[in-house]
Amino acid sequence: HPHHTNQMADPLPEKDLANFEEQLNRMQTDRDRLRLVKTASNQFTFTCEQVGRLVQAQHYGDSKAQTAIILYPMITDKDKFSTVIDLYKYDEEKKLIRDQLALK
């Protein structure tokens, strides 16, 4: 199963989460946002609530959907992942995320 939590990573501290939110909010391009999310995914594990906050820090765009997809393997409470999907406004986004992660 490809979705396993990286045991080397530490839970994301609140101060880092706030910092990531602020950076995501400021960044102008999807490319920059995705780079930040990928960097974060290599360093930390996340709760669904934290992933949701990073999703909401972005207003629109491909990176917004990709954030949930990239961070999914690092989520420690995957049973709550539907709460992240519920934050997306558009059905296309929800479907994309479920399809990419092979979720029902």
Phi, psi and omega per residue, in radians:
H1 nan 2.150 -3.023
P2 -1.243 -0.403 -3.053
H3 -1.555 1.570 3.070
H4 -2.168 2.648 3.139
T5 -1.418 2.318 3.109
N6 -1.233 1.999 -3.071
Q7 -1.223 -0.294 -3.113
M8 -1.344 -0.308 -3.007
A9 -1.539 2.611 3.077
D10 -1.699 2.708 3.036
P11 -1.039 2.503 -3.128
L12 -1.171 2.091 3.106
P13 -1.253 2.631 -3.115
E14 -0.952 -0.734 -3.085
K15 -1.145 -0.609 3.089
D16 -1.234 -0.672 3.096
L17 -1.042 -0.812 3.141
A18 -1.072 -0.680 3.114
N19 -1.126 -0.797 3.107
F20 -1.072 -0.751 3.138
E21 -1.006 -0.814 -3.106
E22 -1.104 -0.760 3.136
Q23 -1.128 -0.764 -3.139
L24 -1.071 -0.679 -3.138
N25 -1.115 -0.646 -3.088
R26 -1.406 -0.549 -3.035
M27 -1.127 2.468 -3.071
Q28 -1.576 -0.491 -2.998
T29 -2.041 2.634 3.046
D30 -0.989 -0.693 -3.073
R31 -1.064 -0.785 3.126
D32 -1.132 -0.742 -3.140
R33 -1.101 -0.749 -3.133
L34 -1.130 -0.651 3.121
R35 -1.084 -0.743 -3.139
L36 -1.123 -0.788 -3.124
V37 -1.095 -0.732 3.130
K38 -1.120 -0.718 3.100
T39 -1.055 -0.805 3.137
A40 -1.068 -0.677 -3.079
S41 -1.189 -0.388 3.107
N42 -1.467 -0.250 -3.005
Q43 -1.892 -0.481 -2.950
F44 -2.382 2.810 2.857
T45 -1.777 2.823 -2.986
F46 -2.344 2.676 2.903
T47 -1.675 2.840 3.097
C48 -1.041 -0.619 3.139
E49 -1.093 -0.708 3.138
Q50 -1.185 -0.750 3.103
V51 -1.060 -0.721 3.118
G52 -1.034 -0.685 3.123
R53 -1.160 -0.653 3.106
L54 -1.222 -0.599 3.060
V55 -1.112 -0.804 -3.073
Q56 -1.257 -0.306 3.095
A57 -1.268 -0.201 -3.134
Q58 -1.917 2.435 -3.001
H59 -1.502 -0.557 -3.054
Y60 -2.951 -3.123 2.942
G61 1.731 2.955 -3.094
D62 -1.061 -0.641 -3.082
S63 -1.125 -0.488 -3.133
K64 -1.115 -0.795 3.094
A65 -1.225 -0.711 -3.102
Q66 -1.131 -0.482 -3.137
T67 -0.986 -0.817 -3.136
A68 -1.153 -0.659 -3.101
I69 -1.210 -0.793 -3.115
I70 -1.157 -0.716 -3.050
L71 -1.454 -0.282 -3.060
Y72 -0.867 -0.797 -3.115
P73 -1.091 -0.368 -3.068
M74 -1.698 0.062 -3.122
I75 -1.391 2.294 -3.101
T76 -1.550 -0.330 3.118
D77 -2.121 1.059 -3.064
K78 -1.010 -0.408 3.130
D79 -1.088 -0.334 3.140
K80 -1.727 0.179 -2.992
F81 -1.055 -0.454 3.115
S82 -1.051 -0.449 3.114
T83 -1.186 -0.508 3.068
V84 -1.265 -0.834 -3.120
I85 -1.038 -0.620 -3.135
D86 -1.111 -0.337 -3.132
L87 -1.300 -0.303 -3.121
Y88 -1.406 2.369 -3.080
K89 -1.296 -0.650 -2.928
Y90 -1.792 2.424 3.134
D91 -1.073 -0.566 3.135
E92 -1.077 -0.710 3.136
E93 -1.131 -0.804 -3.138
K94 -1.051 -0.742 -3.128
K95 -1.164 -0.758 3.124
L96 -0.980 -0.824 -3.094
I97 -1.129 -0.811 -3.140
R98 -1.092 -0.744 -3.128
D99 -1.116 -0.795 -3.113
Q100 -1.089 -0.604 -3.101
L101 -1.686 0.051 -3.108
A102 0.946 0.782 3.091
L103 -1.767 2.682 3.116
K104 -1.421 nan nan
